[in-house]
Amino acid sequence: MFLINCPYCGERDQSEFTAGGEAHIVRPKQPTELSDDQWAEFLFMRKNIKGVQLERWNHAHGCRKWFNMARDTSNDRIHAVYKMGEKPPIK
Amino acid sequence: MSENLRITNNKFVDQTTRISFKFDGKILYGFKGDTLASALLANNIHLVGRSFKYHRPRGIMACGSEEPNAIVQVGNDASMTEPNTRATEIELYEGLEASSQNCWPSVNFDIGAVNNFFSPLIPAAFYYKTFMWPANFWKLYEYFIRKSAGLGKSPTEPDKDIYDHRYLHCDVLVVGGGVSGIMAAKTAAKNNLNTLLIDDKNILGGSTIYQKNECFKINNFYSNEWIKKEIETLNSLKNLIIKTRTSLAAYHSYNYLLARENLTDHLNLNERKNKIRQRLWKIRAKKVIIATGAMERPLIFNNNDRPGIILSSSIKKYIDYYGVKCGQKISLFTNNDSAYETAISLNNSGVNVNSVVDIRDKTNSLIVKQAEKLGIKIHWKSTVVNTSGYKKINSIEIMKLSDDGTAVVEKKIKEECDCLGIAGGWTPRVHLFTQSGGKLKFRDEDNVFLPDKSELDQISIGSCNGDFELDEIIRNSANSINKFLNLNNNDYENLEIISSKEIDKKNIWLLPSDKPLGKTKPFLDFQNDSTANDIKLALREGFKSIEHVKRYTTTGMATDQGKLSNMHALGIIAETAGVKMGELGTTTFRPPYTPLTFGAIVGRNVGEFFDITRRTPMHDWHVENKAKFENVGQWKRAWYYPIDNENMHEAVQRESKAARDSAGILDASTLGKIDIQGSDASEFLNRVYTNAWSKLEIGKCRYGLMLNEDGMVYDDGVTTRLSENHYLMTTTTGGAANVLSKLEDYLQTEWPELDVYLTSVTDHYGTVSICGPNSKKILSKIIPDLDLSDKDFPHMSFKNALIDNIKCRVMRISFTGEHSYEINIQSSYAKSVWEKCFEAGKEFNITPYGTETMHLLRAEKGFIIAGQDTDGTMTPVDLQMDWIISKKKYDFIGKRSLYRSDTIRKDRKQLVGLLTDDPKEILEEGAQIVAETNKQPIEMLGHVTSSYFSPNLNKSIALAIVKNGKKLKGQKLFVPMKNKTINVTITDTVFLDKENKRLNA
């Protein structure tokens, strides 16, 4: 059970949050101009890496804000938490 | 009680307080402070259960949570009886009733024991291999397997006990109250750290609290005296919470731990009343110190499972702590020094030790010398090759080991005994460490797995970290604690410690016998009855991974999770396969460390607290009017309102007819309501719905369909434009929370530039829906000054109004196809408005209807229910709702997906209407639809999604999704059922009033 440092509320138990999958997948501005393959890349293709992964989280039972998190999937260590729109603090 | 099995000079058991209890129906006596196991041993009862597979007699083997055999059923109350509890952990209380498990008719005469004679026929994976074929015999097999599987009996009635959950935050959590744990707790608390110390026993001190031996002294005190003083200082520390009878169940990431505290299990039944039985502590610790100690291993030799064969350290605890002799003529069998501590303790208490059988050549450690001085006989370089005695051990056979330890030599010596202590070395309790994700390393010289790397802020100290000698434990623990807590505590420096050192080490995982292996029964896992032979068989059959061998042989898979058996299994595999143990790795230790009751897991979340129940403001009215309710998500919704003895079908037919003939009233409060405000509200709706919203006039309503990005229908509902920048969106009842989350997600992450604010107002407004040809007349009675003319208040529009000076919103919208209105009013007034409508409608026979009638009425009109007629694979085109997709909008959620290669496939399924040839035949929802009935396999074209008997059309109607259904209108198809095949015809989805005349009737 993680302890997540919500950028708006501070440290909270994981049970207050929901996970939203891989972060930094931008919805294309002109979907109609994309080929099936390009659209599928946005729609379906997600990474599943062992190591530090950037992912979206929502403080669903708190401030309801979405934010991003850099988490190592191999040991669940959270390396960084940052607001939507901000660049990931680590690569 | 056989008096001669108790010694009297004992401080831990109160021999002045006698306690009576029942075991297998027989009344017995013990003392306060006993466990069930110690009391049984004092009564000379060793045989307490039968083994799982072969039904061999089994006795008490240990004295703590690792006990594999003495698992008993406690209590016989249908709601409170508890199976699979360890007799070694049950504190004796007045009135305790316990019984043996897995035996019939009794533990002394067990019919299942014939399995023992057939055991060559029941090797590892016998069940997997035997019950494979013929496949249709499984039903028969299952019955018998289920009967013979399982150990105790589950309670048949709900648990009456109270359980509780609590949170606890601390700076330092110390798990285990032995020497190192006490040192850690004292050091931490003295230095102003909020500290929690937990131990699963009723008192602190571990095995040191009863260690009174010349070979283990600190500052000239016996170690038991020293630790007693340490415990006394603990009690004066302010920052320390001590929880005994508390077992750490699970260690999760981020130092989140679960511990179960037993609060009443040691009390007699009267004292327990109205008290919480167990509490599950949810602990968040900044730092964790694991000091869980080590447990003794058995030795693996032929017939090592007889009652009376007990771990040597447990015999020591029974004599030193409980004052109970496990036998009068005890033999000991060991590969290390610790059996000599037992020998000395027994000797000091006047128990005759026959001999110590030691597999080592000879050793001269302090403790061995002391044993020799006491005249204890030692068989060096020897092994036990067999034991005798069916229900209790009565003799052992001893032989010399060959130089390489792989065979036995010379003459067999027979030794009579009534108890055999076995000491196979020590296994550090690393379970918690590995649960938390820590990795282990292997230390060859002691054959132990030890904590290595961990991601968390935690350390292991003491014997769970591989320190087995008293001086090592104290010195290394003191250093580790200081380093870990960043302190300079010097309480434990310069202690004068006497500690016997083990000099010679020798280990043989599977001891040789004079018989071939196949003729012997060297048990590894006592609870699941797997032997060394089973492990070897698995290896011969090609299993290599320890995880596979474990599952194939079931070694380590019993309720004790192989606490005693795992190391030997690994050792034998490594030896047989010729690999190093460190390379082999271990199986995974999973929580809980010891079994948890369901009660402790569930806590207070039982009965009505299991889940939230949401009720509408009119709920009480529905109850008074005898509504039947259905659960829709967390909501209780009125389902139908039976009158007299009506069944559901009759009630729904009556309600449906009344709604179309005159007037019906529905509680629509559960529909999700989202208040949308902001200068970009219209643009936002344009992006989330498939149709266009910019041109919707103020005061008008519009139906919208919401898709996922994959183009599939997600939710639907009517949205009303209340003012220029203010909308009220409705969603399906079940989808409300998800829709809000999804919209919030887009607003926050994709379109942060939009000026839009969303507020859930589902609970803030109650909604009364009145429909039918007389609905207009009813509404005009309630709000007389409202112009209800079609011109001024047409279908799909909204007006603000006042009812008794209370503001409300009236929408003229319809989910039934009838002329109808929905009144939204602040929840606290909703019930009175409902009653007002009902009163006003009485002259028109206004009929309350529930969700079932609502579904029927909308099906007559072919309106979909998202989630019933759609299932996440339906696009608006599949629903034949092409009209709702805006051609002009550049983009909306899911638009691009509507022409993916998959969504434009020619053979997709589409929503269609179905009529049965026999108008009385009602289809089953979910029934499959086929074109041919003779061919096998039949191609499934689709299935029925909604089906009703329409009283207004006097025939059965259904909606279905059918492959290529759009082009099949008029086609005859079949719905094959169990006993018959129903003929159907594909039709349009709208069955009633295609011209929408009734909307303005």
Interface residues (C-beta under 8 A of the other chain):
Chain A: M1 F2 L3 D13 T18 G20 V26 R27 Q30 P31 T32 L34 D36 W39 A40 L43 R56 N58 A60 R64 K65 W66 N75 D76 R77 M84 G85
Chain B: H252 S253 Y254 Y256 R284 G437 E455 E709 D710 S741 E744 D745 Q748 T749 E750 P752 Y890 D891 K895 R896 S897 R900 S901
